[in-house]
Amino acid sequence: MPKPKSPAARLRKMLAAREDILVMPCCFDALSARLIEAAGFPLSFMSGFAVSAARLGMPDTGLISYGEMVDQGRNICSAVSIPMIGDGDTGYGNAVNVKRSVRGYADAGFDAVMIEDQVCPKRCGHTRGKQVVPRQEAIARVRAAVDARQEGADILILARTDARAGEGLTEDLIRAQAFAAAGADILFVEAPRSEDEMARICVEVPGIHMANMVENGDTPMLPPADLEALGYRIVAYPLTLLSAAMRAMRESLDVMKGGGHPNDRLLDFAELRRIVGFDDYYAEEARYATPTRVAGGPASTSVNRRGAAE
């Protein structure tokens, strides 16, 4: 699908125009991204946790590389037309690496990239053992990301801090305020532990805030309307689709292992083909059909088993 000339401008316009909260289910591959778009959601986010699980079968502990994430992101961005935010982890190195990573995510087609302040290797925001780099190093990462944007990378910067787990909410607020001052477009204070903490974040830190709703995680699972009332502009659901897909596959495998077949759990084959894109492919294929000539007879256009001209 064609992308606009400036993805960053498109997302910036969406954030300026929408007064209601943007609900953002997160994807992990091109197919999950297409399902999100088809369901009518206005944007999505490529979740590092989910990509690491789906692509490597490994945990989100810094095992997946920059190259693998950008490759996955390029496929995702090519499959949809809605704005897409990419998980850029720690930027994969020092501030200079951050700049390269930001440019790479922009080239892959992302509208925004998230850069966080954890040490490398990082960890999922709602797991144990998280550590963050010193404050000035964290700010330098965001400055480098903003510099990459100002030097031509067509992408917005989502700055994330994980300081709450080890250093407390006060340090979170100081870092988020510094990220905003450095020019970050969207702010993400990960894993606040109460509604009061969430309210403080939105009140004490200027800018556009994203909430992260991880089922059974550290942050209260609030409905979008309540998050909007607190001051959040975006709400991400990073693991919902991955978890739903894993449960459906596991339950289907259990049925098959028991000698049955999960027919009642499946999409109709025609619907499966449509979602994957066969109908669109057949229509496009028919545009380029060429006449065939039967020996000794006039030229004709044959019709294949699908009813499309060949």
Sequence and secondary structure as in RCSB ss.txt:
>XXXX:A:sequence
MPKPKSPAARLRKMLAAREDILVMPCCFDALSARLIEAAGFPLSFMSGFAVSAARLGMPDTGLISYGEMVDQGRN
ICSAVSIPMIGDGDTGYGNAVNVKRSVRGYADAGFDAVMIEDQVCPKRCGHTRGKQVVPRQEAIARVRAAVDARQ
EGADILILARTDARAGEGLTEDLIRAQAFAAAGADILFVEAPRSEDEMARICVEVPGIHMANMVENGDTPMLPPA
DLEALGYRIVAYPLTLLSAAMRAMRESLDVMKGGGHPNDRLLDFAELRRIVGFDDYYAEEARYATPTRVAGGPAS
TSVNRRGAAE
>XXXX:A:secstr
    S HHHHHHHHHHH  S EEEEEESSHHHHHHHHHTT S EEE HHHHIIIIIS  TTT S HHHHHHHHHH
HHHH  S EEEE TT SSSHHHHHHHHHHHHHHT SEEEEE B SS   TTSS   B  HHHHHHHHHHHHHHHH
TT   EEEEEE THHHH HHHHHHHHHHHHHHT SEEEE    SHHHHHHHHHHS SEEEEE  TTSSS    HH
HHHHHT SEEEESSHHHHHHHHHHHHHHHHHHTT   GGGS  HHHHHHHHTHHHHHHHHHHT   EE TTS EE
  B TTS B 
